[in-house]
Amino acid sequence: MEKVQLKPFFHRGKECIGIFFETSLTLNALLKQKAGACWSQTRKCWYVPLSREDYNKVWFALRGKAEFEEQELRQYLEEKKKKKAAVPLIPDPGPVAEKWRTEIKPAPVYPGQVNAVNAGVLPALKQELVLRGYSASTIKTYFNEVRMFLVTIGEHPAVTFTTQRLRDYLQYCFEVRKLSENTLHSRINALKFYYEQVLKREKFFWDIPRPQKPLQLPKLLNEEELSRLFNALQNRKHKAMLFTAYSAGLRVSEIVSLEIADLDAQRLQIHVRNAKGKKDRYVNLSPVLLDILREYINTVKPSPKVYLFESEQTGEAYPTRTVQQIFTNAKRKAGIRKEVGIHSLRHSFATHLLDKGTDIRYIKELLGHFNIKTTERYLHVSKKQLVNIVSPFDDLWKKNSVDW
């Protein structure tokens, strides 16, 4: 790893940070393209203006590629601090025992802007997430959580934060901002990724405890409520959506992503592609649901061409928010007062299968819930037996309590 010295000097009457190192084409390109540095022919070095923002640009441009020596720069800034000539570029984090609210005056909850001193944080975070192949949902979550952190700390550089400072910040989030345990977990995960994967701080979150999540049982609907829910719908496309969700135990994101080609009528299977965790799986396609979907495809106008459920306006897949609203409207019309969302159909599917005596190993296989260890543990379960599982939707249909 290259050694880079940061030194203060004046260039054309302005304070600058000189960047000195042995010849390196890689560092030259990074400084020019990512940090906006200029070359000084007289000093034989790259330089940027003496400011927090430009310092951070240099740091992010060379992170992982260079080791910084900043003694002269720090000494210069300390002398300026004593003279009260300017705010230091690299502030002393201060005693770790200082409390968050006295050390930093938090910005308003949603001021909307990240201070320029932290301008490089979010681009670097997003780039690392994209290159590691994280899902769009995870990228969005981590991006938003780190952004809220940056908004709160205002003009204080995130790169200077110690573990104790982060502990104080998380305590502040819990006590003052009243964030839930689940939200705190998301924020900790996002900050952990930033400090350990982007900034390469080894085991930076080792001694930061996580709040205990509340144990919440899955919310579901009984058969009588399901009948009322389905019968409250008049639109056949909407009905087919909810039938599919319950019959196969699908997530709402999986429903809208289904393509007609994913239905295997011969093997009575549905191919769920690129589901949560970027995993493919097969689930049962009940004969009853197959007949319903065939009639739906042949009668609905305009007929779907690629996706099983296509928007009439755009011809693309339905937005997940629209399907959630369809469920909410049907629930309200059916007079169901339980605080449940469309995911309750997936919970109901699993619970009703379990009630009917289906082995829990097969249910985990159908839901795609298992991690690698669980997958290895149940490798002896034959997938051929999955096609013999009768969907609970079929039993509901046979009772003639649902119309089509």
Secondary structure, DSSP 8 states (H G I E B T S, - for coil): -EEEEEEEEEETTEEEEEEE-S--HHHHHHHHHTS--EEETTTTEEEEESSHHHHHHHHHHHTTTEEEE-HHHHHHHHHHHHHT-S--SS-----TTS-HHHH-----S------GGGTTHHHHHHHHHHHTT--HHHHHHHHHHHHHHHHHHTTS-GGG--HHHHHHHHHHHHHTS---HHHHHHHHHHHHHIIIIIS--TTTTTT---------------HHHHHHHHHT---HHHHHHHHHHHHHT--HHHHHH-BGGGEETTTTEEEEEEETTTEEEEEE--HHHHHHHHHHHHHSSS--SSBSSB-TTTSSB--HHHHHHHHHHHHHHTT--S---THHHHHHHHHHHHHTT--HHHHHHHHT---HHHHHHTTTS-GGGGGG---HHHHHHHTT-S--
